[in-house]
Amino acid sequence: MLATILGFTGLALMLALAGIGSSIGTTIAGNAAEGALKKNPEKSSSYMILSAMPATQGLYGFVAFLMWPKDIVVMAENGFLYFAVGLAVGAVCLFSAIRQGQVCANGIVGISQGHDVQTNTMIYAALPEFYAILALVAALMI
């Protein structure tokens, strides 16, 4: 019984933490975009692209959640594994999205000040996302 509860808790954490991270990350970048619009509204498409980047971690958590079996018998046998993987994937996606949002926010500020940093910002923002992708792949390989 405990293993089953832990297993479903792990699945919930996988989905919830990734979604929370994406909402925080996109809000961080979105707040910077709102301020940047006041300074340089012509670059709004660049702000929007960078603001949306942290949303992908929520998708990774959702894909991992969908791919794992949710059968009660499997859960009873592997509940501790589900909990550990769910917590790990959720935590990696949470922190990756938050840090990516911060990188994107800095890029948005730079663009609003007239610097041509969109491409570089997207490259820098891809680095924390790489770890969320690794967490997703690891979860699918187990």
URDA-V284248 format. One line per field, one symbol per residue. psi: psi as a letter, one per 30 degrees, with the letter a starting at -180 (. if undefined). burial: I if it has 16 or more other C-alpha atoms within 10 Angstrom, else O. A space follows every 50 residues. Layout:
BEGIN
psi=???
burial=???
END
This chain:
BEGIN
psi=eeeeeeeeeeeeeeeeeeeeeeeeeeeeeeeeeeeeeeeiffgeeeeeee ffefffeeeeeeeeeefkkgkeeeeefgeeeeeeeeeeeeeeeeeeeeee eeeeeeeeeeefggkigeeeeeeeffefeeeeeeeeeeeff.
burial=OOIIOIIIIIIIIIIIIIIIIIIIIIIIIIOIIOOIIOOOOOIIOIIIOI IIIIIIIIIIIIIIIOOOOOOOOOIIOOIIIIIIIIIIIIIIIIIIIIII IIIIIIIIIIIIOOOOIIOOIIOOIIOIIOIIIOIIOOIOOO
END
